[in-house]
Amino acid sequence: MQNLSPIQEAILAILLAAGAPVDRSRLGSILSEFHPGVRWEAALEELCAYGYGPLQVLWTNSGCHLRIHARHSALLASLELQKPRPLSRAALETLAVIAYHQPVTRPEIEHWRGVSVSSGILQQLQDLQWIGTAGTRDSPGRPALWTTTPEFLQHFGLPDLGALPPTGLSSPESTT
């Protein structure tokens, strides 16, 4: 295992203790207070590139955070931790429509999926804190506009929505 510099140890300590993503300015503020004049950006980039042991350092749009590297998934599965309820196909499809077409209304989600969307699916995705509303559309009924959240990006290890894989699908406007 690689030896860490004092600044890398400090970065890992901050991220581990925070328990949530830490944005670049907050991380820089803390580090410069305790390690004035040290160029911490290169140390962070090295941690992001190589991790440290089982730890992986990731950037998402909500900040930098620690995660156990995916190569340990099978090992950790043997712990029999409480497994999250798997998402149904309908929930995954709904999440994908929201992620790729946000902000999007419920009727638009239903158009893309070709079936109605139950309120239970939207509630489940909200309970996971992966979707939320961002106001309403100025149209009859003022439907809610659904978007993904920073927690969605963090959970899927995405720095931003631009990192979503391409779909190859056309927009609903071009199909009607």
Residue pairs with C-beta under 8 A, 6 or more apart in sequence:
1 52
1 53
2 50
2 52
4 12
4 52
5 43
6 35
7 31
7 35
7 38
7 40
7 43
8 43
8 44
8 46
8 47
8 52
10 31
10 34
10 35
10 40
11 27
11 31
11 40
11 43
11 44
11 47
11 57
12 47
12 52
12 55
12 57
12 66
14 22
14 27
14 30
14 31
15 22
15 57
15 64
15 65
15 66
16 66
18 65
20 63
20 65
21 60
21 62
21 63
21 64
21 65
21 150
21 154
22 63
22 64
22 65
23 62
23 63
23 64
24 63
24 64
26 63
27 40
27 44
27 63
27 64
28 40
31 38
31 40
32 38
32 40
44 57
44 64
47 57
48 57
48 58
48 59
48 64
51 57
51 69
54 68
54 69
54 72
55 66
55 67
55 68
55 69
56 66
56 67
56 68
56 69
56 70
57 64
57 65
57 66
58 64
58 65
58 66
58 67
58 157
59 159
60 150
60 153
60 154
60 157
60 158
60 159
60 160
61 150
61 153
61 158
61 159
61 160
62 150
62 151
62 153
62 154
65 154
67 157
68 76
87 95
87 124
88 121
90 113
90 115
90 117
90 118
90 121
91 121
91 124
91 125
93 113
94 109
94 113
94 117
94 121
94 122
94 125
95 125
95 130
95 131
95 148
95 152
97 104
97 108
97 109
97 112
97 113
98 104
98 109
98 125
98 131
98 146
98 147
98 148
99 148
99 152
99 161
99 164
100 164
100 167
100 169
101 108
101 112
101 171
102 134
102 145
102 146
102 147
102 148
102 161
103 134
103 135
103 145
103 146
103 147
104 112
104 145
104 146
104 147
105 137
105 143
105 144
105 145
105 146
106 117
106 122
106 143
106 144
106 146
107 143
108 172
109 117
109 146
110 116
110 117
111 172
112 172
122 131
122 146
125 131
126 132
128 151
128 155
129 149
129 151
129 152
130 148
130 149
130 151
130 152
130 155
131 146
131 147
131 148
131 149
131 152
132 146
132 147
132 149
133 144
133 145
133 146
133 147
134 145
134 146
134 147
135 144
135 145
136 142
136 143
136 144
136 145
137 143
137 145
148 161
152 158
153 159
153 160
153 161
158 164
